[in-house]
């Protein structure tokens, strides 16, 4: 995933920066590239604020909460994972003094992609949680 992100950034930079540039031209065009990327990010944020997606799962509160917290692109990935969560079973539940640990097979999707995997979602669904907890919504 990291390699593809680097390649994507390199391709976008290639539209603004060339090898033959001197330092001044490089800095000027690099700044243009950064501005372009920021504008693109702001446009995605703007598009995510308007329009409500059609809810498609049997967990409308959780689905709606994700639509409010994520961009449309990330929301669609989240919704696909939410649909798959009904096929996952919690194997074990250990209640400790200050927390409860749910045991499922760990896929590290949250650590890799920044959105909850089906294993996290199955716990949210099992606990009938209708709003995404703040600790699983990463800052952009």
C-alpha positions in Angstrom: 0.0 0.0 0.0 2.8 2.4 0.9 4.5 1.7 -2.5 1.4 2.5 -4.4 0.9 5.7 -2.4 4.4 6.8 -3.2 4.0 6.0 -6.9 0.7 8.0 -7.0 2.4 11.0 -5.3 5.3 10.7 -7.7 3.0 10.7 -10.7 1.2 13.8 -9.5 4.5 15.5 -8.7 5.8 14.6 -12.2 3.1 16.9 -13.7 4.5 19.9 -11.8 8.3 19.2 -11.3 10.8 18.2 -13.9 14.4 17.1 -13.6 15.8 20.1 -15.6 14.4 22.7 -13.1 16.7 24.8 -11.1 16.1 25.2 -7.3 13.8 28.3 -7.7 11.7 26.7 -10.4 11.5 23.5 -8.4 10.3 25.2 -5.2 7.8 27.3 -7.2 6.3 24.3 -9.0 6.5 22.1 -5.9 4.3 24.7 -4.1 1.9 24.6 -7.0 1.7 20.9 -6.6 1.0 21.1 -2.9 -1.7 23.7 -3.6 -3.2 21.5 -6.2 -3.3 18.5 -3.7 -4.9 20.7 -1.0 -7.5 22.0 -3.4 -8.3 18.5 -4.4 -8.7 17.5 -0.8 -10.9 20.4 -0.1 -13.1 19.5 -3.1 -13.5 15.9 -1.8 -14.4 17.3 1.6 -17.0 19.6 0.0 -18.5 16.8 -2.0 -18.8 14.6 1.1 -20.7 17.3 3.0 -23.6 17.4 0.4 -26.0 14.6 -0.4 -26.8 11.7 1.7 -25.9 8.2 0.5 -28.7 5.6 0.3 -28.4 3.3 3.3 -28.0 -0.3 2.3 -27.3 -2.4 5.4 -29.3 -3.7 8.4 -27.4 -1.3 10.7 -28.7 2.1 9.6 -27.5 4.1 12.6 -23.9 2.9 12.3 -24.0 3.3 8.5 -25.3 6.9 8.8 -22.6 7.7 11.4 -19.9 6.5 9.0 -21.4 8.6 6.2 -21.1 11.7 8.4 -17.5 10.9 9.5 -15.9 9.7 6.3 -15.5 11.1 2.7 -17.8 9.3 0.2 -15.0 7.2 -1.1 -14.0 6.0 2.4 -17.6 5.6 3.3 -18.2 3.2 0.4 -15.2 1.0 1.6 -16.6 1.1 5.1 -20.1 0.1 4.0 -18.6 -2.9 2.1 -16.9 -4.0 5.3 -20.1 -3.4 7.3 -21.9 -5.7 4.9 -19.3 -8.4 5.4 -19.3 -8.1 9.2 -22.5 -10.3 9.5 -20.3 -13.3 8.4 -17.9 -12.9 11.3 -18.3 -14.5 14.7 -16.9 -13.3 18.0 -14.9 -16.3 19.3 -14.3 -15.2 22.9 -15.2 -12.3 25.1 -13.0 -11.5 28.1 -14.2 -9.0 30.7 -11.3 -7.2 32.5 -11.5 -4.6 35.2 -11.3 -1.6 32.9 -12.2 -3.0 29.5 -13.7 -5.9 27.5 -11.5 -7.8 25.0 -13.3 -9.4 22.0 -11.4 -12.2 20.3 -11.7 -12.6 16.5 -9.2 -13.3 13.8 -7.1 -10.2 13.4 -6.6 -8.8 9.9 -4.8 -5.5 10.8 -7.0 -3.6 8.2 -7.5 -0.7 10.6 -3.8 -0.4 11.1 -3.1 -0.6 7.4 -6.0 1.4 5.9 -7.3 3.5 8.7 -10.9 2.3 8.5 -12.4 -0.4 10.8 -12.2 -3.9 9.5 -15.1 -6.4 9.7 -13.8 -7.7 13.0 -14.2 -4.3 14.6 -17.6 -3.8 13.0 -18.9 -7.1 14.2 -18.2 -6.0 17.8 -19.9 -2.7 17.2 -22.9 -4.4 15.7 -23.0 -7.0 18.5 -23.0 -4.3 21.1 -25.7 -2.4 19.2 -23.5 0.7 18.9 -25.1 3.1 16.4 -22.3 5.8 16.3 -18.7 5.3 15.4 -16.4 5.7 18.5 -14.0 8.6 18.2 -11.0 6.4 18.6 -11.7 4.6 15.3 -12.1 7.7 13.2 -8.6 8.9 12.3 -7.9 12.5 11.4 -7.4 13.3 7.8 
